[in-house]
Amino acid sequence: MSEHENNELRPEDNADGVDRRGFLKCMAWAGTGAFFQMEGGVLKSYSLSRMPRLERPSAGGLSFVQISDSHMGFNKAANPDVVSTLKAAIDKINALPARPEFMLHTGDISHLSKPEEFDTVDQILKSAGPKDVFFVPGEHDVLDDDGRQYLERYGKGTRGGGWYSFDAKGAHFIGLVNVLNLKAGGLGTLGAEQLAWLQDDVKHLKHSTPIVVFAHIPLWSVYPQWGWGTEDSAQALAALKKFGSVSVLNGHIHQTMQKVEGRVTFHTAASTAFPQPQPGTADSPGPMKVPADRLKAVLGITDVTYVRGTHSLAIVDSSLA
Amino acid sequence: MKSKATTYVFLAAAIALYCLAKAAAVAVSAQPAPAARDIKIDNFTFGPAELTVPVGTTVMWANRDDIPHTVVSTDKAFKSKVLDTDEKFSFTFSTPGTFPYFCSIHPKMTGKVVVQK
């Protein structure tokens, strides 16, 4: 049994259950290829427009991309042309040295849940190399109808509000929904039914199975004052405690951030539509206007590579510039 | 002389008009005419966050943000459709009470309308 599979706390562990050696080890696999900076105890990865290319996975490895927050239909000053920037993201994906197996879209596909907005995104995604796209809804995709249209379009074979799981080359992917039934004053919510399903979904998996969880609103407290967190995410993470490698991929905050907590790496992706301010640096989390020639530098895609058998999952953010 | 007389006439007329207007204003406010009140949605905030109005008041919310919001009563008394930039939602409060509400898209945004008899 590897060190990662041992769940027991040792006396030398600090309060969060991770010793220094374990932390550094986890950091090593989380950080391959990305530029990190520690700010206020939070590890951040920055978009690198001209980063060195990662070595492609050997046979049996897995590579996929995450895109997020297309906000099709948005047309305000922060980006009057979200069609072009989504197309630029797809061009970027198609230019990768090896074709990713599939794409994840972590929500806010549309801006106002209008049918034509979803249609436009679907049309643009057809030009992407990877043919399979796995979605989870953002709050902008479930407006006015509690997500019925979203489920009709993207929810085939899913449970409840659209949650599901699938396996790819030995890794287990879990798509969660935390944008429905939000309560006044609260954050994102998973709910009891989904948490029970999650417990059951992972029950029979080996501890060594790499887990990738994706959901729209961050499953860690990025900045609760702006609603950037999920009420009951701790219960979801508790259900995944036995696993040696858990990667959590989110959107919603329109900027890249990364944090390592024990065996769990949290990552948020950039938007393909418009940037939002860093936590607390503006009056509100509304769209951030940057000079037109800077826009593509703050939008982007996330490229994830997993090499089977080594527990390594390399997450690299790439801007559209 | 002539010009002074004219001034007096004007003055008298002005005073009369003033009194008439004041009487009219008193007469209007004595009737239970429902007023309209506005709440602005700006920077992910309802302003004012707490509003006290008499029964019969129509409150209108206007979204000034670049991001859509909703106005949803916590007790299901009222619920707007999604409001895009510059869209508005109105509700007439016909019963007294406290009506907490929030944006169902950004639930950290909360407000309250207090309706008095």
Interface residues (C-beta under 8 A of the other chain):
Chain A: K76 A77 A78 H111 L112 S113 E139 H140 L143 D144 L182 K183 A184 G185 G186 L187 P224 Q225 W226 G227 D283 S284 P285 G286 P287
Chain B: N43 F44 T45 D65 D66 I67 P68 T70 T74 K81 V82 D84 T85 P100 Y101 F102 S104 I105 H106 P107 K108 T110
